[in-house]
């Protein structure tokens, strides 16, 4: 019974891409920003070959896994199109962003349909926006609407005054409005609680745009293979061809759920996203927190590797960068790592720098002996299979 696990270390970029200047991301290197911090200790990732990847440096002599540096072919640097590309769907056009806030017609329609006024309507830090607008939101009943450098429409409200289910309904309304030229990648519910300066809760929920084409999830499901998700994978793909949803509240919870998946009998893919790297540390420019979270993952990785079965394959990768050491708190246009490991996988194969994240999708589909149909990417399975 073949099982393949993809673990996405959300935002773990490994250095700027040649076109990073188009996004003002020159010099970004997420891994480079944390690897020298005293809280960073990742011997298992090192043994697998993370530091043997092109441009990273400091590798080991005999890595246990095979590895590559992946370039993003899509025009963007956000979670949605990064994951879509991992799944074999390249986005030649960027999703819409709103550096000056959303157009009046969008806001007016949203207010009319929800019956609530809005505050802010500009790019903002998620932690700062609730400090600056939270009290006014509670007093007036208005919803805090804001965006970022990503293609997102975010709605924040205090859970005691706007119940979470009601906030989710408002997000569904926004999702129905934001179509066509305004089809943002994600509408995100951002509930918060407590007293000033307030605290964001774990009840975040993403309402994503449905993938604009075929993905490896569609192909796997069509061929009767399992498509299991851990973390926000289900949301990123708007549930399309994802047969099982397993929400998580943290990286640690995500890995515990993944350990539970290892105990189950299934044939197919388990697709995991660990979002804390991005949400809690990258966007908050927290180098120490990011380094510590990587160390915690590395310990859990040892457990995962020890529990792998004969036919299991593990791929570790990322969807973009989010360098915590730059002045920016936004995602960064970076290469991402790809490490592949398993008893049936050759050790130490350097796959160099590859043209697309979608090479993962093509490899997954070949591993399960199914036609990749019209999904993107070039498989590297023949280069690493024993």
C-alpha positions in Angstrom: 0.0 0.0 0.0 1.6 3.2 -1.2 1.4 6.3 1.0 3.0 9.7 0.2 3.2 12.5 2.7 3.9 16.1 1.7 4.7 18.4 4.6 4.7 22.1 3.7 6.8 24.3 6.0 4.7 27.3 5.3 7.0 30.2 4.3 10.4 28.4 4.6 12.1 30.1 1.6 15.8 29.5 1.0 16.8 32.6 -0.9 15.6 35.3 -3.3 14.7 34.3 -6.8 16.2 36.2 -9.8 12.9 38.2 -10.2 12.5 39.0 -6.5 13.1 42.7 -7.4 9.6 42.7 -9.0 8.2 42.3 -5.6 10.8 44.4 -3.8 12.1 41.3 -2.1 15.8 41.6 -2.9 18.0 40.0 -0.3 15.2 37.9 1.3 16.4 34.5 2.6 14.1 33.0 5.3 16.3 30.1 6.2 19.4 32.3 6.1 17.7 34.6 8.6 17.2 31.9 11.2 19.9 29.3 10.8 22.5 31.2 12.8 20.2 31.9 15.7 21.1 30.1 18.9 17.6 28.6 19.1 18.0 26.9 15.7 19.0 23.2 16.0 17.9 21.0 13.1 20.1 17.9 12.9 17.5 15.8 11.2 16.8 18.3 8.4 20.6 18.6 8.0 21.0 14.8 7.8 18.3 14.7 5.1 20.1 17.2 3.0 18.5 20.6 3.6 21.9 22.4 3.6 23.1 20.5 0.6 20.6 22.3 -1.6 21.9 24.7 -4.2 22.7 28.1 -2.7 22.2 27.0 1.0 25.6 25.9 2.0 26.9 23.8 5.0 25.7 20.4 3.9 26.7 17.0 5.1 28.8 14.5 3.3 26.3 11.7 2.9 22.7 13.1 3.2 19.9 10.6 3.8 17.5 12.1 1.4 17.5 13.5 -2.2 17.0 17.2 -2.6 16.4 20.2 -4.9 15.9 23.9 -5.0 12.5 24.7 -6.6 11.7 28.0 -8.4 8.2 29.3 -8.5 6.8 29.5 -12.1 3.6 31.2 -11.1 3.5 35.0 -10.9 3.1 35.5 -7.2 4.4 34.7 -3.7 1.3 33.9 -1.7 0.0 30.7 0.0 -2.7 30.0 -2.5 -0.8 30.0 -5.8 2.2 28.4 -4.0 0.2 25.4 -3.0 -1.6 25.3 -6.3 1.7 25.1 -8.0 2.9 22.3 -5.7 -0.2 20.5 -6.8 0.5 21.0 -10.5 -1.4 24.2 -11.3 0.8 27.1 -12.5 -0.8 30.6 -12.3 0.6 32.8 -15.1 -1.2 35.9 -13.9 -1.0 37.2 -10.3 -4.2 37.2 -8.2 -5.5 40.7 -7.5 -4.0 42.7 -4.7 -5.2 46.0 -3.2 -2.4 48.2 -1.9 -4.9 51.1 -1.7 -7.8 49.1 -0.2 -10.8 47.7 -1.9 -12.9 49.7 -4.4 -15.9 51.6 -3.1 -18.3 49.4 -5.0 -17.0 46.2 -3.3 -17.2 47.7 0.2 -20.6 49.2 -0.3 -22.0 45.9 -1.6 -20.4 44.0 1.3 -21.9 46.5 3.8 -25.3 46.3 2.2 -25.4 42.5 2.2 -24.1 42.1 5.7 -26.0 45.0 7.3 -22.8 46.2 9.0 -20.4 49.1 8.4 -16.7 48.5 7.9 -13.5 50.0 9.3 -10.0 50.3 8.0 -10.0 49.0 4.3 -6.3 49.2 3.8 -3.2 46.9 4.0 -2.4 46.3 7.7 -0.7 44.0 10.1 -3.1 41.5 11.6 -2.0 42.2 15.1 -1.8 46.0 14.7 -5.2 46.3 13.0 -7.1 44.9 16.0 -5.2 47.2 18.4 -6.0 50.3 16.2 -9.6 49.4 15.3 -10.7 46.8 17.8 -12.4 49.2 20.3 -14.2 51.1 17.6 -15.4 47.8 16.1 -16.9 46.7 19.5 -18.5 50.1 20.1 -20.0 50.6 16.7 -20.6 47.0 15.5 -18.6 47.6 12.4 -16.4 44.9 10.9 -12.7 45.4 10.4 -11.9 44.8 6.8 -8.2 44.9 5.7 -5.8 43.3 3.3 -2.0 42.8 2.9 0.5 42.4 0.1 -1.2 39.1 -0.6 -4.4 38.6 -2.5 -6.6 38.5 0.6 -9.8 40.1 2.0 -9.6 39.8 5.7 -12.4 40.4 8.2 -11.7 40.8 11.9 -14.3 41.0 14.7 -14.4 40.3 18.5 -15.9 36.9 19.2 -18.0 38.2 22.1 -19.8 40.7 19.9 -19.7 38.9 16.5 -20.0 35.1 17.1 -17.6 33.0 15.0 -20.3 31.4 13.0 -21.7 34.8 12.1 -18.2 36.0 11.1 -17.9 33.0 8.8 -21.2 33.8 7.2 -19.9 37.3 6.5 -16.8 35.8 4.9 -19.0 33.6 2.7 -20.8 36.7 1.6 -17.5 38.4 0.7 -16.4 35.3 -1.2 -19.6 35.5 -3.3 -18.9 39.1 -4.1 -15.2 38.8 -4.9 -15.3 37.2 -8.3 -14.1 38.1 -11.8 -11.5 40.8 -11.7 -11.8 40.9 -7.9 -11.4 37.2 -7.4 -8.9 37.3 -4.5 -7.1 34.2 -3.5 -8.6 34.1 0.0 -11.2 35.6 2.2 -10.0 35.1 5.8 -12.0 35.3 9.0 -9.8 36.8 11.8 -11.6 36.6 15.1 -10.1 38.1 18.2 -10.9 38.1 21.9 -10.0 39.7 25.2 -9.5 43.3 26.1 -7.2 45.9 24.5 -4.8 45.3 22.9 -6.7 42.0 22.1 -5.6 38.6 21.0 -6.3 36.7 17.8 -7.9 33.3 18.4 -7.3 29.9 16.8 -10.7 30.2 14.9 -9.2 31.7 11.8 -10.8 30.2 8.7 -9.8 30.7 5.0 -12.5 30.8 2.3 -10.4 30.2 -0.8 -10.9 30.7 -4.5 -11.4 27.3 -6.1 -8.4 26.3 -8.1 -8.6 27.6 -11.6 -7.6 24.4 -13.3 -6.8 20.7 -12.7 -4.5 19.7 -9.8 -2.9 16.4 -8.7 -5.7 16.2 -6.1 -8.3 15.9 -8.9 -6.2 13.3 -10.6 -5.6 11.2 -7.5 -9.3 11.3 -6.5 -10.4 10.4 -10.0 -8.1 7.3 -9.8 -9.6 6.2 -6.5 -6.7 7.2 -4.3 -7.0 9.0 -0.9 -6.5 12.7 -0.7 -6.2 13.5 3.0 -5.4 17.0 4.4 -3.9 18.3 7.6 -4.1 22.0 8.5 -5.3 24.6 6.0 -4.8 22.4 2.9 -8.6 21.9 2.6 -9.2 25.7 2.7 -6.5 26.5 0.2 -8.1 24.2 -2.4 -11.6 25.2 -1.4 -12.3 21.6 -0.6 -12.0 20.5 -4.2 -11.0 16.9 -4.5 -9.9 16.8 -0.8 -11.7 13.9 0.8 -10.9 14.5 4.4 -10.5 17.7 6.4 -8.3 17.8 9.6 -8.1 21.3 11.0 -5.2 22.2 13.3 -4.5 24.9 15.9 -0.7 24.9 15.8 2.3 23.2 14.3 2.5 20.8 17.2 -1.1 19.9 16.7 -0.6 19.5 13.0 2.3 17.0 13.6 0.2 15.1 16.2 -2.5 14.7 13.6 0.1 13.6 11.0 1.4 11.0 13.4 -2.2 9.7 13.7 -2.4 9.6 9.9 0.7 7.4 9.9 -1.1 4.8 12.0 -3.9 4.5 9.5 -4.2 2.3 6.4 -4.8 4.3 3.3 -3.4 4.4 -0.2 -2.7 7.9 -1.6 -1.6 11.3 -0.4 -1.6 13.0 3.0 -1.0 16.7 2.4 0.1 18.7 5.4 0.5 22.4 6.1 2.3 23.8 9.1 1.2 27.4 9.2 2.9 28.7 12.4 6.2 29.4 10.7 4.4 32.0 8.5 1.5 33.2 10.6 3.1 33.5 14.0 6.8 34.2 13.2 7.4 35.2 9.6 4.7 37.9 9.5 5.7 39.1 12.9 9.4 39.4 12.2 10.2 37.0 15.0 13.5 35.4 14.2 13.8 33.6 17.6 10.2 32.2 17.4 10.8 31.0 13.8 14.1 29.4 14.7 12.6 27.7 17.8 9.6 26.4 15.8 12.0 24.8 13.2 13.8 23.2 16.1 10.6 21.8 17.4 9.6 20.5 14.0 13.0 18.8 13.6 12.4 16.8 16.8 9.0 15.7 15.5 10.5 14.9 12.1 12.7 12.3 13.8 9.6 10.6 15.2 7.9 10.7 11.8 10.8 9.2 10.0 11.0 6.4 12.6 7.4 5.5 12.0 7.5 5.4 8.2 6.5 2.1 6.6 8.3 0.3 3.8 6.5 2.0 0.9 6.1 5.4 2.5 7.6 8.5 0.9 8.1 11.8 2.5 8.4 15.2 0.7 9.3 18.3 2.7 8.9 21.6 0.9 7.5 25.2 1.2 5.1 27.5 -0.6 7.0 30.9 -0.6 9.3 32.8 1.8 8.5 35.2 4.7 11.9 36.5 5.9 11.6 37.5 9.5 14.8 39.6 9.4 13.7 42.1 6.7 11.7 45.3 7.5 8.8 43.8 5.5 6.2 41.7 7.3 5.0 40.3 4.0 5.7 37.1 2.0 8.9 37.1 0.0 9.6 35.8 -3.5 12.1 33.0 -2.8 13.2 29.6 -3.9 11.8 26.7 -1.7 13.5 23.5 -0.6 12.4 20.0 -1.7 13.6 17.0 0.3 12.4 13.5 -0.6 13.0 10.5 1.6 11.9 6.9 2.1 13.2 3.4 2.0 12.6 3.2 -1.7 14.3 6.6 -2.4 18.0 6.9 -3.2 20.1 8.9 -0.8 22.1 11.9 -1.7 20.8 12.7 -5.2 21.3 16.4 -5.9 18.5 17.4 -8.3 19.9 20.9 -8.6 17.6 23.8 -9.3 14.3 22.9 -10.9 11.9 25.2 -12.8 8.7 24.7 -10.9 7.1 23.7 -7.6 4.9 21.6 -9.9 7.7 19.0 -10.3 6.4 17.7 -6.9 3.0 17.1 -8.4 4.4 15.3 -11.4 6.5 13.1 -9.2 3.6 12.2 -6.9 1.4 11.2 -9.8 4.1 9.0 -11.3 4.7 7.4 -7.9 1.1 6.3 -7.9 1.3 5.2 -11.6 -1.4 7.5 -12.8 -1.5 9.8 -15.9 -0.6 13.4 -14.9 -3.2 14.5 -17.5 -2.8 18.2 -18.1 -1.2 19.1 -14.8 2.1 20.9 -14.9 5.6 19.8 -13.8 8.3 17.3 -14.7 8.7 14.2 -12.6 12.1 13.5 -10.9 11.0 10.1 -9.7 13.2 8.1 -12.1 16.2 10.0 -10.7 15.6 9.1 -7.1 13.8 5.8 -7.1 15.9 2.8 -6.1 
